[in-house]
Amino acid sequence: MIVTDLSQLISPQMPVYPGTEPPEFIAACTKVKDGFVEKKISLYSHTGTHMDAPAHILPGAKTLDEFPVSHFFGQAAVLGVTTERTITKTSLEQFVPLIRKSEFVLLYTEWSKFWGTDTYFSDFPVLTAEAAHWLSNFDLKGIGVDTISVDKVGTTDYTNHKIFLEKEIIIIENLTNLRNLSGTLADLYCFPLLFSEADGSPVRAVAVHK
């Protein structure tokens, strides 16, 4: 079996969603002063490769710590939509046999190649609301993308977020390394940190495949 890391590296120099601050790594303890090294890390709950809980958008909805841990792993269909800037229902219908076998859908748009550049945040591929509604009717635990968001940056209504999160389909954003998995099924392991009132969390997303 092959294990593929689908996660972006978290660092103070990493790209972050427009309007948020990059992580801070502060030396809390040092070898010289304390005999060991420990860092204090300050970051947003939606930093890097991360997961959105329903509570991220919907008042009073579930936080990640309220889901069973079994919700964060399962079989994933990786759908190649690299030629689509607007991902439509029509462009996804060819993948129905894969989707029906899956608990997660990961959209490979190839956009992660722009990670670290200004392009990553502009005009990235996004699902139409019709396509999001269509996907949400499958029995899915989650939807993942190799872009910054399932909605356009600057949106005020977060339509696609609401469509998925209202059905408790978690959203995974900023995935990477989906190229070799396109058109296949893989076992996805994508666990958030366990902290209270978690509207979101960085994750270490990993695919296990042949």
C-alpha positions as CSV (number, residue, x, y, z in Angstrom):
1,M,0.0,0.0,0.0
2,I,1.0,3.6,-0.6
3,V,0.5,6.4,1.9
4,T,0.2,9.9,0.4
5,D,0.2,13.0,2.5
6,L,-2.5,15.4,1.3
7,S,-1.6,18.2,3.7
8,Q,0.2,21.6,3.4
9,L,3.0,22.5,5.7
10,I,2.1,24.9,8.5
11,S,4.7,27.6,9.1
12,P,4.9,31.4,9.9
13,Q,5.6,31.9,6.2
14,M,2.7,30.0,4.8
15,P,-0.2,31.5,2.7
16,V,-3.3,32.3,4.7
17,Y,-6.9,33.2,3.8
18,P,-7.1,36.9,2.9
19,G,-7.8,39.0,6.1
20,T,-6.4,36.5,8.5
21,E,-2.9,36.4,10.1
22,P,-0.2,33.8,9.5
23,P,0.7,31.4,12.4
24,E,3.1,32.6,15.1
25,F,5.7,30.2,16.5
26,I,7.1,31.6,19.8
27,A,9.9,30.0,21.7
28,A,8.3,29.2,25.1
29,C,11.1,27.1,26.5
30,T,14.7,26.7,25.4
31,K,17.3,24.0,25.9
32,V,19.6,26.6,27.6
33,K,17.1,28.0,30.0
34,D,14.7,25.1,30.6
35,G,16.6,21.9,29.5
36,F,14.1,21.3,26.7
37,V,12.6,22.9,23.7
38,E,8.9,23.8,23.4
39,K,7.0,26.3,21.2
40,K,3.8,28.3,21.8
41,I,1.9,28.2,18.5
42,S,-0.8,30.8,17.7
43,L,-3.0,30.1,14.6
44,Y,-6.5,30.4,13.3
45,S,-8.7,27.3,13.5
46,H,-8.9,27.3,9.6
47,T,-5.2,27.4,8.9
48,G,-3.6,25.3,6.1
49,T,-5.2,22.0,5.2
50,H,-8.2,22.2,7.5
51,M,-11.7,21.0,8.2
52,D,-14.9,23.2,8.5
53,A,-17.6,22.2,11.0
54,P,-21.2,23.1,10.5
55,A,-20.7,25.7,13.3
56,H,-18.3,27.5,11.1
57,I,-21.2,29.0,9.2
58,L,-24.5,27.9,10.9
59,P,-25.4,29.3,14.3
60,G,-25.9,26.7,16.9
61,A,-24.8,23.9,14.6
62,K,-22.4,21.0,15.4
63,T,-18.7,21.6,16.2
64,L,-16.1,19.1,15.3
65,D,-15.7,17.8,18.8
66,E,-19.4,16.8,18.7
67,F,-18.9,14.4,15.8
68,P,-17.9,10.7,16.4
69,V,-14.2,10.1,15.5
70,S,-15.5,7.6,12.9
71,H,-16.8,10.6,10.8
72,F,-13.2,11.5,9.9
73,F,-12.1,8.5,7.9
74,G,-13.5,6.4,5.1
75,Q,-13.3,5.6,1.4
76,A,-12.8,8.7,-0.8
77,A,-13.4,9.2,-4.5
78,V,-10.9,11.5,-6.1
79,L,-12.5,13.3,-9.1
80,G,-10.3,14.9,-11.7
81,V,-11.9,18.2,-12.8
82,T,-8.7,20.0,-13.9
83,T,-10.3,21.5,-17.0
84,E,-13.1,23.2,-15.1
85,R,-13.0,26.7,-13.6
86,T,-16.7,26.3,-12.9
87,I,-17.4,22.8,-11.7
88,T,-20.9,21.9,-12.9
89,K,-23.3,19.0,-12.2
90,T,-22.8,17.9,-15.8
91,S,-19.1,17.6,-15.3
92,L,-19.5,15.5,-12.2
93,E,-22.2,13.1,-13.5
94,Q,-19.6,10.8,-15.2
95,F,-18.2,10.0,-11.7
96,V,-21.4,8.6,-10.2
97,P,-20.1,5.0,-10.0
98,L,-17.1,6.2,-7.9
99,I,-19.2,8.6,-5.8
100,R,-21.7,5.8,-4.9
101,K,-18.8,3.7,-3.4
102,S,-17.5,6.6,-1.3
103,E,-18.0,8.4,1.9
104,F,-15.8,11.4,0.8
105,V,-15.5,13.2,-2.5
106,L,-12.2,15.0,-3.1
107,L,-12.1,17.4,-6.1
108,Y,-8.7,17.4,-7.9
109,T,-8.6,20.8,-9.7
110,E,-4.8,21.0,-9.9
111,W,-5.0,24.4,-8.2
112,S,-2.6,23.4,-5.3
113,K,0.2,24.0,-7.8
114,F,-0.3,27.7,-7.1
115,W,0.1,27.4,-3.4
116,G,2.5,30.1,-2.2
117,T,1.5,32.6,-5.0
118,D,-1.1,35.3,-5.2
119,T,-2.8,33.3,-8.0
120,Y,-3.9,30.7,-5.4
121,F,-6.4,33.1,-3.9
122,S,-7.9,34.4,-7.2
123,D,-10.3,32.9,-9.7
124,F,-9.8,29.3,-8.4
125,P,-12.3,26.5,-9.5
126,V,-15.5,26.5,-7.6
127,L,-18.6,24.3,-7.6
128,T,-21.9,25.7,-8.9
129,A,-24.7,25.7,-6.3
130,E,-26.5,23.2,-8.5
131,A,-23.4,20.9,-8.4
132,A,-23.0,21.3,-4.6
133,H,-26.7,20.5,-4.1
134,W,-26.4,17.4,-6.3
135,L,-23.3,16.1,-4.4
136,S,-25.0,16.8,-1.1
137,N,-27.7,14.3,-2.0
138,F,-25.2,11.4,-1.8
139,D,-24.5,9.7,1.5
140,L,-21.2,11.6,2.2
141,K,-19.3,12.3,5.4
142,G,-17.2,15.0,3.7
143,I,-16.2,17.0,0.6
144,G,-12.6,18.0,0.0
145,V,-10.9,20.5,-2.4
146,D,-7.4,21.5,-3.3
147,T,-8.3,25.2,-3.2
148,I,-8.6,27.8,-0.5
149,S,-12.4,27.4,-0.3
150,V,-15.6,25.8,-1.6
151,D,-16.9,29.3,-2.2
152,K,-15.3,32.3,-4.0
153,V,-13.1,34.5,-1.8
154,G,-15.1,37.6,-1.0
155,T,-18.4,35.9,-0.9
156,T,-20.9,37.1,1.7
157,D,-23.5,34.3,1.5
158,Y,-21.2,31.2,1.5
159,T,-23.8,29.2,-0.5
160,N,-21.8,26.1,-1.0
161,H,-20.6,26.0,2.6
162,K,-24.2,26.1,3.7
163,I,-25.4,23.4,1.3
164,F,-22.9,20.9,2.6
165,L,-22.8,21.9,6.3
166,E,-26.6,21.9,6.6
167,K,-26.3,18.1,5.9
168,E,-23.3,17.7,8.3
169,I,-21.1,17.0,5.3
170,I,-17.7,18.4,6.6
171,I,-15.6,20.5,4.3
172,I,-11.8,19.9,3.9
173,E,-9.9,22.8,2.2
174,N,-6.3,23.3,1.0
175,L,-5.6,19.7,0.1
176,T,-2.6,18.8,-2.1
177,N,-1.0,15.8,-3.8
178,L,-4.2,14.6,-5.4
179,R,-2.7,14.2,-8.9
180,N,-1.7,10.5,-8.6
181,L,-5.1,9.6,-7.1
182,S,-7.3,11.2,-9.7
183,G,-10.0,8.9,-10.9
184,T,-9.5,6.4,-8.1
185,L,-10.7,5.3,-4.7
186,A,-8.5,5.7,-1.6
187,D,-8.9,5.3,2.1
188,L,-8.9,8.8,3.6
189,Y,-7.8,9.5,7.2
190,C,-8.4,13.2,8.1
191,F,-8.5,13.8,11.8
192,P,-9.0,17.3,13.4
193,L,-7.5,18.3,16.7
194,L,-9.8,17.4,19.6
195,F,-10.6,20.8,21.3
196,S,-13.9,22.2,22.6
197,E,-16.2,24.4,20.5
198,A,-14.2,23.6,17.3
199,D,-15.7,25.5,14.4
200,G,-12.7,24.1,12.4
201,S,-9.3,22.6,12.8
202,P,-6.1,22.0,10.9
203,V,-5.9,18.4,9.9
204,R,-3.2,15.9,8.7
205,A,-5.0,14.4,5.7
206,V,-3.6,11.2,4.4
207,A,-4.7,8.8,1.7
208,V,-3.9,5.1,1.7
209,H,-4.1,3.4,-1.7
210,K,-2.6,0.8,-4.0
